[in-house]
Amino acid sequence: MLLRKIYETVVAKGIEKDPRGKDTVKKTLEKRVKTYENMKEDEKEFFDTESLANPYADTRILNGTGDEDIKTALVGIDMEMAEILLADRLSSKGQKIDLVISHHPEGKAYANFYEVMHMQADILNKFGVPINVAESLLENRIKEVERRLSPVNHTRAVDVAKLLNVPFLCVHTPADNMVASYLQQVFDEKKPDTLEDITKILKEIPEYREAAKNNAGPKILLGSKDRRAGKIFVDMTGGTEGAKDIFENLVNSGVNTIVVMHLSEDHRKEAEKHHMNAVLAGHISSDNLG
């Protein structure tokens, strides 16, 4: 398969499983096209035209023309300089690697991956949070993430890939959409009664079973095993953690339990303050599932 076809396929799959719904994604892209058309020529020079068809800033071909014929790929969650060198080493030893695929973004896809965080507002709105509240709270959080990313040397791995002529692709939010939509559907169908039931359901899934064997399995972060699960929100897509102030609004909208990949200490404290249950599914295991 051509590299371009792989890229287009993962984006299409991401849109198909986007928690916002296809219509919302389509409207987002249409607005982006209009914005681009109204730009001055000097502004268009720096515009990422890939974003006109791909709504996920953290998913890009980082090295390659797109015309490369791909038969084998080295795939991982964090594919950085060492992993690209590994791919080159494997190829030199006769195990040809045509493409490196990273889940976590690198290069230009990492530099502005905070752009995908805007989708969280629509997801929160679907769970009952007023859109004006969701957008307002996210605004400051997105700026915070942008500031945190600004000093990062994000092109290191991509530069190595270019020097070694290794095609390089990263697929972040489309994969996160897959795991978020899958788990949400599982919980909606099985309707677990308690938090312990949630962890049991997760451990039936191979990726989480394997993680549990490596001491990184699902665990109850907030609440007890006998506490009622109630309405469950699988919060696993949209770039990274959103605004910590959102938990009060989620509780008020009827959400009782969040199932997450990870939860920072500040976010955990805020969730606890508002009596939110939280189940930690696991970061890498969730990424593997996606």
KELODO-686775 format. One line per field, with one value per residue (C-alpha): residue number from 1; residue in three letters; y, x, z. Coordinates in nm, 4 decimals. Layout:
# residues N
pos: NUM	...
code: ALA	...
c2: Y	...
c1: X	...
c3: Z	...
//
This chain:
# residues 290
pos: 1	2	3	4	5	6	7	8	9	10	11	12	13	14	15	16	17	18	19	20	21	22	23	24	25	26	27	28	29	30	31	32	33	34	35	36	37	38	39	40	41	42	43	44	45	46	47	48	49	50	51	52	53	54	55	56	57	58	59	60	61	62	63	64	65	66	67	68	69	70	71	72	73	74	75	76	77	78	79	80	81	82	83	84	85	86	87	88	89	90	91	92	93	94	95	96	97	98	99	100	101	102	103	104	105	106	107	108	109	110	111	112	113	114	115	116	117	118	119	120	121	122	123	124	125	126	127	128	129	130	131	132	133	134	135	136	137	138	139	140	141	142	143	144	145	146	147	148	149	150	151	152	153	154	155	156	157	158	159	160	161	162	163	164	165	166	167	168	169	170	171	172	173	174	175	176	177	178	179	180	181	182	183	184	185	186	187	188	189	190	191	192	193	194	195	196	197	198	199	200	201	202	203	204	205	206	207	208	209	210	211	212	213	214	215	216	217	218	219	220	221	222	223	224	225	226	227	228	229	230	231	232	233	234	235	236	237	238	239	240	241	242	243	244	245	246	247	248	249	250	251	252	253	254	255	256	257	258	259	260	261	262	263	264	265	266	267	268	269	270	271	272	273	274	275	276	277	278	279	280	281	282	283	284	285	286	287	288	289	290
code: MET	LEU	LEU	ARG	LYS	ILE	TYR	GLU	THR	VAL	VAL	ALA	LYS	GLY	ILE	GLU	LYS	ASP	PRO	ARG	GLY	LYS	ASP	THR	VAL	LYS	LYS	THR	LEU	GLU	LYS	ARG	VAL	LYS	THR	TYR	GLU	ASN	MET	LYS	GLU	ASP	GLU	LYS	GLU	PHE	PHE	ASP	THR	GLU	SER	LEU	ALA	ASN	PRO	TYR	ALA	ASP	THR	ARG	ILE	LEU	ASN	GLY	THR	GLY	ASP	GLU	ASP	ILE	LYS	THR	ALA	LEU	VAL	GLY	ILE	ASP	MET	GLU	MET	ALA	GLU	ILE	LEU	LEU	ALA	ASP	ARG	LEU	SER	SER	LYS	GLY	GLN	LYS	ILE	ASP	LEU	VAL	ILE	SER	HIS	HIS	PRO	GLU	GLY	LYS	ALA	TYR	ALA	ASN	PHE	TYR	GLU	VAL	MET	HIS	MET	GLN	ALA	ASP	ILE	LEU	ASN	LYS	PHE	GLY	VAL	PRO	ILE	ASN	VAL	ALA	GLU	SER	LEU	LEU	GLU	ASN	ARG	ILE	LYS	GLU	VAL	GLU	ARG	ARG	LEU	SER	PRO	VAL	ASN	HIS	THR	ARG	ALA	VAL	ASP	VAL	ALA	LYS	LEU	LEU	ASN	VAL	PRO	PHE	LEU	CYS	VAL	HIS	THR	PRO	ALA	ASP	ASN	MET	VAL	ALA	SER	TYR	LEU	GLN	GLN	VAL	PHE	ASP	GLU	LYS	LYS	PRO	ASP	THR	LEU	GLU	ASP	ILE	THR	LYS	ILE	LEU	LYS	GLU	ILE	PRO	GLU	TYR	ARG	GLU	ALA	ALA	LYS	ASN	ASN	ALA	GLY	PRO	LYS	ILE	LEU	LEU	GLY	SER	LYS	ASP	ARG	ARG	ALA	GLY	LYS	ILE	PHE	VAL	ASP	MET	THR	GLY	GLY	THR	GLU	GLY	ALA	LYS	ASP	ILE	PHE	GLU	ASN	LEU	VAL	ASN	SER	GLY	VAL	ASN	THR	ILE	VAL	VAL	MET	HIS	LEU	SER	GLU	ASP	HIS	ARG	LYS	GLU	ALA	GLU	LYS	HIS	HIS	MET	ASN	ALA	VAL	LEU	ALA	GLY	HIS	ILE	SER	SER	ASP	ASN	LEU	GLY
c2: 0.0000	0.3507	0.5677	0.8300	0.5667	0.4503	0.8106	0.8816	0.5576	0.6280	0.9801	0.8436	0.5810	0.8526	1.0616	0.7545	0.6965	1.0613	1.1075	1.4408	1.2731	1.3013	1.6058	1.8107	1.7113	1.8029	2.1477	2.2012	2.1231	2.3441	2.6384	2.5751	2.5795	2.9127	3.0574	2.9485	3.0905	3.4303	3.4446	3.6734	3.5037	3.5708	3.4104	3.1010	3.0354	2.9241	2.7485	2.3710	2.2692	1.9117	2.0474	2.1215	1.7495	1.6139	1.7499	1.6076	1.8278	1.5489	1.3030	1.3632	1.2128	1.3408	1.2087	1.0795	1.1908	0.9659	0.7657	0.5108	0.1497	0.0145	-0.3582	-0.3634	-0.1128	-0.0788	0.0438	0.1738	0.4185	0.6346	0.6178	0.8618	0.8817	0.5446	0.3634	0.5149	0.4005	0.0568	0.0524	0.1423	-0.1227	-0.3904	-0.2988	-0.3221	-0.6718	-0.7907	-0.7297	-0.4504	-0.1763	0.0448	0.2741	0.3806	0.4555	0.6378	0.6867	0.9873	1.2817	1.4084	1.7020	1.9501	1.7194	1.7581	2.1309	2.2188	1.9053	2.1260	2.2279	1.8997	1.9899	2.2088	1.8900	1.8295	2.1071	1.9232	1.5926	1.7521	1.9136	1.5701	1.4704	1.7658	2.0408	2.3709	2.4494	2.8014	2.6615	2.3901	2.6328	2.8910	2.6436	2.4842	2.8148	2.8738	2.5080	2.5037	2.8153	2.6516	2.3439	2.5665	2.7509	2.4218	2.2967	2.6126	2.5430	2.1745	2.0586	1.8722	1.8016	1.5758	1.2408	1.3701	1.5004	1.1583	0.9952	1.2336	1.1676	0.7915	0.8165	0.6390	0.7160	0.8331	0.8667	0.9524	0.8649	1.0123	1.1316	0.8847	0.5992	0.7656	0.8046	0.4308	0.3351	0.6030	0.5057	0.1326	0.1506	0.3910	0.1433	-0.1472	0.0306	0.1610	-0.1956	-0.3817	-0.1148	-0.2067	-0.1626	-0.0869	0.0483	-0.3024	-0.4198	-0.1583	-0.2914	-0.6489	-0.5553	-0.3836	-0.6871	-0.8998	-0.6993	-0.8459	-0.5171	-0.4504	-0.8138	-0.7951	-0.4634	-0.6148	-0.8929	-0.6201	-0.4370	-0.1632	-0.2840	-0.0928	0.0466	0.2533	0.5973	0.7702	0.5844	0.2284	-0.1034	-0.1172	0.2374	0.2634	0.3446	0.5375	0.7308	0.6617	0.8989	0.7505	1.0487	0.9308	1.1537	1.5167	1.5505	1.5579	1.6349	1.9160	2.1804	2.0565	2.2840	2.0790	1.8121	2.0220	2.0721	1.7038	1.6055	1.8632	1.7210	1.3738	1.2037	0.9839	0.8046	0.8880	0.6199	0.7702	0.6733	0.8867	1.1668	1.4273	1.5023	1.8443	1.6921	1.4076	1.6498	1.8549	1.5438	1.4214	1.7581	1.7079	1.3412	1.2107	0.8422	0.7745	0.4504	0.4533	0.2179	0.2701	0.4908	0.2615	-0.0224	0.2152	0.3476	-0.0103	-0.0850	0.2269
c1: 0.0000	0.1213	0.2157	-0.0392	-0.3143	-0.2221	-0.2345	-0.5699	-0.7143	-0.6243	-0.7673	-1.0900	-1.1143	-1.0575	-1.3413	-1.5656	-1.5163	-1.4946	-1.7091	-1.8318	-2.0007	-1.9232	-2.1467	-1.9617	-1.6249	-1.7478	-1.8577	-1.5185	-1.3387	-1.5738	-1.5020	-1.1305	-1.1557	-1.3406	-1.0785	-0.8037	-0.9812	-1.0119	-0.6423	-0.3939	-0.1304	0.1506	-0.0601	-0.1272	0.2467	0.2537	-0.0837	-0.0859	-0.2971	-0.3177	-0.5606	-0.8160	-0.8939	-0.7459	-0.9089	-0.6353	-0.3263	-0.1424	-0.1584	0.0790	0.3267	0.6456	0.8905	0.8119	0.6426	0.3425	0.4287	0.6439	0.5269	0.4893	0.5026	0.6416	0.6086	0.7605	0.4764	0.4973	0.3549	0.6678	0.8804	1.1637	1.5308	1.6251	1.3350	1.4124	1.7723	1.6333	1.4308	1.7415	1.9426	1.6806	1.6784	2.0574	2.0377	1.7953	1.4624	1.3403	1.1374	0.9550	0.7822	0.7950	0.4542	0.4365	0.1221	0.2454	0.3123	0.6529	0.7726	0.5147	0.2376	0.3693	0.4409	0.0725	-0.1087	-0.2973	-0.5157	-0.7070	-0.8090	-1.0875	-1.2815	-1.3196	-1.5788	-1.8162	-1.7584	-1.8334	-2.1421	-2.2704	-2.2470	-2.4544	-2.1988	-2.3187	-2.1050	-2.0248	-1.8918	-1.6881	-1.5306	-1.4557	-1.2821	-1.0852	-0.9574	-0.7131	-0.6097	-0.5257	-0.3127	-0.1358	-0.0488	0.0656	0.3047	0.4377	0.5143	0.6775	1.0347	1.0378	1.2861	1.0144	1.2001	1.4778	1.3239	1.2007	1.5476	1.6957	1.4321	1.5205	1.8947	1.8380	1.5693	1.3125	0.9466	0.7773	0.4093	0.2337	-0.1274	-0.2567	-0.6173	-0.7587	-0.6297	-0.7558	-1.0967	-1.1007	-1.0386	-1.2716	-1.5635	-1.5040	-1.4951	-1.7897	-1.9931	-1.8845	-1.9894	-2.3132	-2.4065	-2.2873	-2.3967	-2.1570	-2.3142	-2.0021	-1.6518	-1.5180	-1.7380	-1.5719	-1.2247	-1.3431	-1.4800	-1.1528	-0.9512	-1.1484	-0.9821	-0.6402	-0.4486	-0.5602	-0.5101	-0.1516	-0.0998	-0.2333	0.0255	0.2911	0.1608	0.0033	-0.3551	-0.6796	-0.7367	-0.9881	-0.8378	-1.1316	-1.4073	-1.4265	-1.4916	-1.8518	-1.9410	-2.2085	-2.0771	-2.3828	-2.3380	-1.9936	-1.7884	-1.4864	-1.2522	-0.9682	-0.9420	-0.8822	-0.5039	-0.4373	-0.6095	-0.8602	-0.9442	-0.9352	-1.2295	-1.4637	-1.5463	-1.8038	-1.9902	-1.9690	-2.1156	-2.3920	-2.4704	-2.5202	-2.1855	-2.0916	-1.7766	-1.4948	-1.2769	-0.9428	-0.6012	-0.4280	-0.5113	-0.2684	-0.2590	-0.4217	-0.7028	-0.7438	-0.7814	-1.0398	-1.2382	-1.2262	-1.3519	-1.6691	-1.7145	-1.6452	-1.5569	-1.2499	-1.1191	-0.7676	-0.7673	-0.3988	-0.2146	-0.0020	-0.2548	-0.5275	-0.2983	-0.2241	-0.5954	-0.6538
c3: 0.0000	-0.0761	0.2219	0.1160	0.1119	0.4638	0.5849	0.4187	0.5548	0.9181	0.8925	0.7417	1.0172	1.2772	1.1372	1.1258	1.4998	1.6069	1.9222	1.7871	1.4899	1.1180	1.0630	1.3245	1.1776	0.8290	0.9482	1.1127	0.7867	0.5839	0.8161	0.7782	0.3984	0.4080	0.6421	0.4030	0.0983	0.2695	0.3612	0.1917	-0.0235	0.2253	0.5007	0.2892	0.2666	0.6300	0.6363	0.6776	0.3776	0.5069	0.7674	0.4944	0.4641	0.7867	1.1057	1.3297	1.3651	1.5473	1.2558	0.9660	0.7220	0.8845	0.6272	0.2816	-0.0389	0.0110	-0.3007	-0.1172	-0.1518	0.2013	0.2734	0.6285	0.9110	1.2567	1.4788	1.8344	2.0831	2.1179	1.8036	1.8490	1.7509	1.9018	1.7360	1.3956	1.4363	1.5262	1.2039	1.0044	1.1888	1.1228	0.7533	0.7372	0.8907	0.6242	0.7983	0.5705	0.7389	0.4873	0.7361	1.0997	1.2525	1.5850	1.7887	1.9826	1.7530	1.6504	1.4417	1.3194	1.4403	1.7945	1.7702	1.7465	1.8577	2.1054	1.8102	1.8381	2.1937	2.0548	1.9772	2.3507	2.3719	2.1384	2.3194	2.6568	2.5090	2.4041	2.7710	2.8827	2.9484	2.7946	2.4897	2.6124	2.9407	2.7683	2.5205	2.7885	3.0202	2.7370	2.6030	2.8883	2.9035	2.5313	2.5710	2.8654	2.6569	2.3702	2.6025	2.7371	2.3863	2.2537	2.3792	2.2775	2.0124	1.8262	1.4985	1.6348	1.5430	1.2078	1.1213	1.1963	0.9747	0.6917	0.7244	0.7196	0.4499	0.6685	0.5884	0.9081	1.0001	1.3269	1.4073	1.7331	1.7591	1.5012	1.7185	2.0372	1.8717	1.8091	2.1721	2.3125	2.0878	2.1400	2.5200	2.5349	2.3301	2.5523	2.8720	2.7207	2.6235	2.9353	3.1842	3.4682	3.8104	4.0161	3.9647	4.0184	3.7305	3.5087	3.5881	3.5280	3.1856	3.0982	3.2027	2.9563	2.6777	2.5754	2.5914	2.9480	3.0528	2.9307	3.1101	3.4338	3.4057	3.3893	3.6976	3.4861	3.4749	3.5226	3.8696	4.0619	4.1136	4.2815	4.4607	4.5959	4.4245	4.5515	4.4513	4.1797	3.8343	3.7156	3.3919	3.2432	3.0284	2.8488	2.8309	2.6080	2.3023	2.2131	2.2362	2.6087	2.9395	2.9176	3.1771	3.5359	3.6190	3.4009	3.6618	3.8455	3.5189	3.4288	3.7655	3.7260	3.3806	3.5278	3.4701	3.7665	3.6505	3.4121	3.2543	3.1547	3.0210	3.2829	3.5241	3.6564	4.0278	3.9836	3.7786	4.0288	4.3196	4.1328	4.0374	4.3974	4.5225	4.3190	4.4175	4.0677	4.0383	3.8246	3.6760	3.5354	3.2372	3.1639	2.9175	2.7024	2.7124	2.5907	2.3189	2.2128	2.1892	1.9798
//
